[in-house]
Each structure stands twice: as C-alpha cells, then as structure tokens.
C-alpha cells in the first residue's frame, strides 16, 4: 500500500474543520484506503480510537443502517463526550436520504465528517441544497503514472525492476487500478477488470437507473470505448446503432450516456469557446477513468492510438485538481484547456511529431488563440521541438514533473 499523498495533502488542513470532506471516485480506485490512511494520521496525532467512527456501506454488516433513522441513531450512540469525533462514511450513496442525516450531524455535533461515493450524482442538487458552502470535494482517480512507479519500485526486487519507458508501456495498456498489480497474470488481470466492470454496470448503472435494455447499454459503452479522444454525440451513437439494426432514439442514447458517465467509468469533458469565453453543451468528449478497461473491448481495432495518450493526460490533469475543457477555436480545436484557479494553460497531445505536417498541425492549433497564456504540446518524442513560445514536453517527463502547472 502506498500513501495517496496527492489527496492527503489536499485534505490535511481540513481534518479539524467542520466542512464535510467529500471524496468521489470510481469503485476500487482507493477511496477506502485513503480513509484508512487519514484515520492512521489522526491516530498518530493522538486521536483516540473511540472518537473515530468508520462505516462502509458496501459491507453487509451495515445494511440495517442504510435506513436514515437507524443510521442517525447508531452514530449518535457512538458519541461518548463533547470532544470532537471523526466520522468516516464509505459509499454513503447507499444510505437513503443521507444528505439530511449528514447535515444534521454537522449542525448538531462536534464532528469532522468524511464521506466517499462512487457516483457523480453524489453532489446532486439535493446534497448541494443541504450542504451549500459547507463541504469541499475531491475527485479521486486510480493511480497516476508517478504513483504506479512508486508501487512498482516498492514491490519489485532489483532483478525485476523495469525502466521508466517499460513501465509507461505497461501503464498505457493496464492503467492504474491499484489491485490489478497484485498479479502478473494477464488472465487474472482481465478477470479482475471484468469483475470490476460488471460490478460498476450492475450497481451504479443498471440498479440505480432501472435499466431494462442491457444489450443497448453494452453497445453504447463499447462505442464510447472505441472513440476515446474523439467527439461523441448522442446523434452519432444513435446513427451508428441504427446501422447495426438496433432501433433506439437520440433521447434514450442521451440518457444511457448520462447514466454511464454518472458511474464515473467515463468522464465527460465539455467544450469551451475560447473567443466567446463560455462553456458549450454539445459535442463533448468522453475519457475513461482508467485505460485498463479498454482490455474489455469486444473489438480489437484501436481507432486512435493518440486517444490513449490524451486519456492519460486528461486523467493526470484532473488528479491534480484542475478544471479541464476541450478548446474550441475559430478554425478547429485544442485538446485541453486547463483552469487552475484562474490560471489558464493550453494543451495539444499527440503520439509523435513524425513529419512537418504533424508539427504544423499540433503547433498551428494555437495560432488563433487570442491570449498569451502558456501553451504546451505533449508527445512521446524525446527531442525538444519547442518553438515560437510554445513548449514541447515528452509525456513521461510531464507526468513525473509536478512543477508543471503547480
């Protein structure tokens, strides 16, 4: 187990705060481990065990407490004095009407509250209404590349250690789900990913949204996998399905895509009109929360190798806590616009700058950007092609150098 320092450092200043700490991430990305690591840090600071209350609502032992009244009564029965207690609630979305109970704890008890959830709807309008201005949220991802290297170096002996380039090739294929690297068996890794995927589909998509047409859900998910890094619309998916003799409507596809992204297996990235300075609500891109899930594609055809690299960069950027958009210009698009508390940066991502035409395409994408914010081109190349104030970076260097976009 490695420390998720990327997230711990964001939370430490709030350990004693009455702000509710909300941690959102796909199943098995490490949320429960993060809570345990926070508990360990509190214990080292001298917090007594009987002032720490931990409940995992995926554990059948707590099934009775998914009833809000019983949940409320149980937690209050564990409050033994007026000193601060620390409440940890894992997968809180399994508790009915949890928003009201959590807000009641915050308002009436001397507590610091941490909650996790595996659905993007956790911060729904209902929760926001009850807790407006009273929470901070962190979006958690599977291991970043730097965390994956840390895990490898911790577990591998000197004979089995791989070079950084070799590790990147592994990461590009298998992603960063923490438990997948408990085995070197390709079959066991695929079975693990299949089990995880099926759990997400069943619990976070089918049961939560009362899905009836499993075949349609599977076809839409497969289509989204095939088109990572490309513009995806409900119209284009519906037209593709009709070509496959599957009759559906654009509205149905739109709902299913929303359910799929709500499970956090995909992240939706909105377009941003650079000149008009506004977020647009059409022609989004979708990136997988972890590239390992692409091992479950039914088609072996990879439409865009560069899409995997874009996906890695997107996940890295959101793991650092940035707001990320697709950039719309007058004549085209820029892969990513990053907003870091008002500091803007622009990114193009490609595999290799293999010709003058590719160099012109990637660097030329910034020609119509009417400002002087930093601009980056990220590729697999090791030669520095920086020009005209546009910085070229090798992808591995960017992933490992946290000085970029502090």
C-alpha positions in Angstrom: 0.0 0.0 0.0 1.4 3.4 -0.9 0.3 6.7 0.6 -2.1 8.7 -1.6 -0.1 11.9 -0.9 -1.7 13.6 -3.9 -5.0 13.6 -2.0 -3.9 13.6 1.6 -2.1 16.9 1.2 -5.4 18.5 -0.1 -7.3 17.2 3.0 -4.9 17.7 5.9 -5.7 21.3 6.5 -9.4 20.3 6.8 -9.0 17.4 9.3 -10.3 19.6 12.1 -12.7 21.7 10.0 -16.5 21.3 10.2 -16.6 21.4 6.4 -17.7 18.0 5.1 -15.0 16.3 3.1 -16.5 14.6 0.0 -14.3 12.2 -1.9 -15.7 11.0 -5.2 -14.2 8.2 -7.4 -14.9 5.1 -9.4 -15.2 1.8 -7.4 -11.9 0.4 -6.2 -9.8 3.4 -7.1 -8.6 3.6 -3.5 -11.2 5.7 -1.6 -11.4 3.2 1.3 -7.6 3.0 1.6 -7.5 6.8 1.6 -9.9 7.0 4.5 -7.8 4.4 6.4 -4.7 6.5 5.8 -6.5 9.6 7.1 -7.5 7.6 10.2 -3.9 6.4 10.7 -2.7 10.0 10.6 -5.3 11.1 13.1 -4.3 8.2 15.4 -0.7 9.3 15.2 -1.7 12.8 16.2 -3.2 11.3 19.4 -6.9 11.0 18.5 -8.4 8.1 20.5 -10.0 5.1 18.7 -13.3 5.7 20.5 -13.5 9.1 18.9 -13.2 7.7 15.3 -16.3 6.1 13.7 -16.0 4.3 10.4 -18.8 2.7 8.4 -18.5 1.1 5.0 -21.9 0.8 3.5 -20.7 -1.8 0.9 -20.2 -4.0 3.9 -23.3 -6.1 4.7 -22.6 -5.6 8.4 -24.0 -2.1 8.0 -27.1 -3.0 5.8 -29.5 -2.1 8.6 -28.0 1.4 8.8 -28.9 2.3 5.2 -32.2 3.3 6.8 -31.6 7.0 7.7 -33.3 6.8 11.1 -31.2 3.8 12.2 -28.1 5.4 10.7 -28.7 8.6 12.7 -29.4 6.7 16.0 -26.3 4.4 15.6 -23.9 7.3 15.1 -25.2 9.3 17.9 -25.0 6.3 20.2 -21.2 6.2 19.5 -20.7 9.9 20.5 -19.3 9.4 24.0 -18.5 13.0 25.1 -18.3 16.6 24.0 -14.8 16.2 22.4 -14.5 16.2 18.6 -15.4 12.9 16.9 -14.3 11.9 13.4 -16.9 10.3 11.2 -16.0 8.3 8.1 -18.7 7.0 5.8 -17.7 5.0 2.9 -20.0 4.7 -0.2 -22.6 6.9 1.5 -24.9 6.9 -1.5 -26.2 3.5 -0.3 -27.9 5.3 2.6 -31.4 6.6 1.9 -31.8 10.3 2.4 -28.2 10.5 3.6 -28.0 14.3 2.8 -30.3 15.2 5.7 -28.6 12.9 8.2 -25.1 14.2 7.3 -26.2 17.8 7.6 -27.8 17.1 11.0 -24.5 15.6 12.2 -22.6 18.6 11.0 -25.1 21.1 12.6 -25.6 19.4 16.0 -22.5 17.5 16.9 -18.8 18.4 17.4 -17.6 16.3 14.5 -15.3 16.2 11.4 -17.0 14.3 8.6 -15.5 12.4 5.7 -17.7 10.8 3.1 -17.0 8.9 -0.1 -19.1 7.9 -3.1 -18.8 6.1 -6.4 -21.3 8.1 -8.4 -21.0 11.6 -9.8 -24.5 12.3 -8.6 -23.2 12.3 -5.0 -23.0 16.1 -5.3 -26.5 16.3 -6.6 -28.7 19.3 -6.3 -30.2 17.7 -3.1 -26.8 17.4 -1.4 -25.8 20.9 -2.6 -29.0 22.3 -1.2 -28.5 20.9 2.2 -24.7 21.5 2.4 -24.3 24.6 0.3 -21.0 26.2 1.2 -20.4 23.6 3.9 -18.3 21.0 2.0 -15.2 20.5 0.0 -15.0 17.9 -2.7 -12.1 15.9 -4.2 -12.3 13.8 -7.3 -10.1 10.7 -6.9 -8.6 8.7 -9.7 -6.9 5.3 -9.9 -3.1 5.5 -9.6 -1.4 8.2 -11.6 1.8 7.2 -13.5 4.0 8.5 -10.7 2.1 6.6 -8.1 2.2 3.5 -10.3 6.1 3.8 -10.5 6.1 4.2 -6.7 4.1 1.0 -6.4 6.4 -0.9 -8.8 9.6 0.2 -7.1 8.2 -0.8 -3.7 7.1 -4.3 -4.8 9.8 -5.3 -7.3 13.2 -6.6 -6.4 16.3 -5.4 -8.2 16.1 -8.2 -10.8 12.5 -7.5 -11.8 12.6 -3.7 -11.8 11.7 -2.1 -15.2 12.8 1.1 -16.8 10.6 4.1 -16.9 9.8 3.6 -20.5 8.9 -0.1 -19.9 6.7 0.9 -17.1 4.9 3.5 -19.2 4.1 0.9 -21.8 2.6 -1.3 -19.0 0.6 1.7 -17.7 -0.6 2.6 -21.2 -2.2 -0.9 -21.5 -3.3 -1.8 -18.0 -3.9 1.6 -16.4 -3.7 2.4 -12.7 -6.4 0.4 -10.8 -4.5 -0.4 -7.5 -5.3 -4.1 -7.1 -4.6 -5.1 -10.7 -0.9 -5.2 -10.0 -1.3 -7.9 -7.3 -0.7 -10.4 -10.1 1.4 -10.6 -13.3 -1.1 -12.9 -15.0 -2.8 -11.4 -18.0 -5.8 -13.7 -17.5 -6.1 -12.8 -13.8 -5.9 -9.0 -14.6 -8.6 -9.3 -17.3 -10.8 -11.3 -14.9 -10.3 -8.7 -12.2 -11.2 -5.8 -14.6 -14.2 -7.8 -15.9 -15.5 -8.3 -12.4 -15.0 -4.7 -11.5 -16.7 -3.5 -14.7 -19.6 -5.8 -14.2 -20.0 -4.5 -10.6 -20.0 -0.9 -11.8 -22.5 -1.7 -14.5 -24.8 -3.6 -12.2 -24.7 -1.5 -9.1 -24.0 2.0 -10.4 -25.8 1.9 -13.7 -28.4 -0.8 -14.0 -29.8 -0.9 -10.5 -29.5 2.8 -9.8 -31.3 3.8 -13.0 -33.6 0.8 -13.5 -32.0 -0.1 -16.9 -34.0 -2.7 -18.9 -32.1 -3.0 -22.2 -28.7 -4.5 -21.2 -27.8 -5.1 -24.9 -28.3 -1.4 -25.7 -26.2 -0.4 -22.6 -23.4 -2.6 -23.7 -23.4 -1.4 -27.3 -23.3 2.3 -26.2 -20.5 1.6 -23.7 -18.5 -0.3 -26.4 -19.0 2.6 -28.8 -17.7 5.1 -26.2 -14.6 2.9 -25.6 -13.9 2.8 -29.4 -14.0 6.6 -29.6 -12.0 7.9 -26.6 -10.4 11.2 -27.6 -12.9 11.8 -30.3 -16.0 14.0 -30.3 -19.0 11.8 -29.3 -22.7 12.9 -29.6 -25.9 11.0 -28.9 -26.8 11.6 -32.5 -23.7 9.9 -33.8 -24.1 6.9 -31.4 -27.8 6.6 -32.4 -26.9 6.6 -36.1 -24.2 4.0 -35.5 -26.7 1.8 -33.7 -29.3 2.1 -36.4 -26.6 0.9 -38.9 -26.2 -2.1 -36.6 -30.0 -2.7 -36.8 -30.6 -1.6 -33.3 -33.6 0.8 -33.1 -33.4 3.5 -30.5 -33.9 7.2 -30.0 -31.5 10.0 -29.5 -33.1 10.8 -26.2 -32.6 7.2 -25.0 -29.0 7.2 -26.0 -28.5 10.6 -24.2 -30.0 9.1 -21.0 -27.8 6.0 -21.2 -24.6 8.0 -21.8 -25.6 10.2 -18.8 -26.0 7.0 -16.7 -22.7 5.6 -17.9 -20.7 8.8 -17.1 -22.6 9.1 -13.8 -21.0 5.8 -12.7 -17.6 7.5 -13.2 -16.3 4.9 -15.6 -16.2 7.7 -18.2 -15.6 11.4 -17.6 -17.5 13.9 -19.8 -15.4 16.9 -21.0 -17.3 19.9 -22.2 -16.1 22.2 -25.0 -15.1 25.8 -24.2 -15.4 28.6 -26.7 -12.1 30.4 -26.3 -13.1 33.6 -28.1 -16.6 33.7 -26.6 -15.4 32.6 -23.2 -18.2 30.2 -22.5 -18.8 26.5 -21.8 -20.7 24.8 -24.6 -23.2 21.9 -24.0 -22.7 20.0 -27.3 -20.2 17.7 -28.9 -18.4 16.6 -25.8 -15.5 14.1 -25.5 -15.5 11.2 -23.1 -12.4 9.8 -21.5 -12.1 6.5 -19.5 -11.3 6.8 -15.8 -8.8 4.0 -16.4 -7.3 2.7 -19.6 -7.3 -0.9 -18.2 -11.0 -1.1 -19.0 -10.1 -1.0 -22.7 -8.9 -4.6 -22.3 -12.6 -5.4 -22.2 -13.4 -4.0 -25.6 -15.1 -6.5 -27.9 -13.5 -5.0 -30.9 -9.7 -5.4 -31.2 -9.4 -2.4 -33.5 -7.8 0.7 -31.9 -9.1 3.6 -33.9 -6.8 6.2 -32.3 -3.6 5.4 -30.5 -3.3 9.1 -29.6 -6.6 8.8 -27.8 -4.9 6.7 -25.1 -2.3 9.4 -24.6 -5.0 12.1 -24.4 -6.8 9.9 -21.9 -3.7 9.6 -19.7 -3.1 13.4 -19.8 -6.7 14.1 -19.0 -6.7 11.8 -16.0 -3.4 13.3 -14.8 -4.8 16.8 -15.0 -8.0 16.0 -13.1 -6.0 14.1 -10.5 -4.1 17.4 -9.9 -7.4 19.1 -9.2 -7.8 21.2 -12.3 -10.9 22.0 -14.3 -10.4 20.7 -17.8 -12.2 21.5 -21.1 -11.9 21.0 -24.8 -10.9 24.2 -26.5 -13.0 25.5 -29.4 -11.2 28.0 -31.7 -12.4 29.7 -34.9 -10.8 27.1 -37.1 -10.7 24.0 -35.0 -10.0 22.6 -31.5 -7.3 22.4 -28.9 -7.2 19.2 -27.0 -7.4 20.7 -23.5 -7.9 24.0 -21.7 -6.8 23.8 -18.1 -8.1 26.2 -15.5 -6.1 26.2 -12.3 -7.8 28.8 -10.1 -7.9 31.3 -12.9 -4.5 30.4 -14.3 -5.1 29.1 -17.9 -3.0 26.7 -19.9 -3.5 25.1 -23.3 -2.5 21.5 -24.3 -2.1 19.6 -27.5 -1.4 15.8 -27.2 -0.1 13.6 -29.9 1.9 10.4 -30.3 4.9 11.6 -32.3 5.8 14.7 -34.3 6.7 12.4 -37.2 6.6 15.0 -40.0 6.5 18.7 -40.8 2.7 18.3 -41.5 2.2 16.9 -38.0 4.3 19.6 -36.4 2.3 22.2 -38.2 -1.0 20.7 -37.1 -0.1 20.4 -33.4 1.7 23.8 -33.0 -0.6 25.5 -35.5 -3.6 24.7 -33.4 -2.7 27.6 -31.2 -2.5 30.2 -34.0 -6.0 31.6 -33.4 -5.8 31.7 -29.6 -6.0 35.4 -28.7 -4.0 35.4 -25.5 -0.6 34.8 -24.0 -1.3 32.0 -21.5 1.1 29.1 -21.6 0.8 26.6 -24.4 2.1 23.0 -24.5 2.5 20.2 -27.0 2.9 16.8 -25.3 4.1 13.8 -27.3 6.2 10.7 -27.0 9.2 12.4 -28.7 12.4 12.8 -26.7 13.7 15.6 -28.9 12.6 19.1 -27.9 10.6 20.7 -30.7 9.6 23.8 -28.7 9.1 26.9 -30.9 7.5 30.3 -31.0 7.0 30.4 -27.3 5.1 27.0 -27.4 6.6 24.5 -25.0 7.1 20.9 -26.2 7.3 18.2 -23.5 7.8 14.5 -23.5 4.8 12.8 -22.0 6.7 10.9 -19.4 8.5 14.0 -18.3 5.3 15.8 -17.9 3.6 13.0 -15.9 6.6 12.8 -13.5 7.4 16.5 -13.1 4.9 18.1 -10.8 6.5 21.6 -11.4 4.4 21.9 -14.5 1.1 23.6 -13.6 1.7 23.9 -9.8 
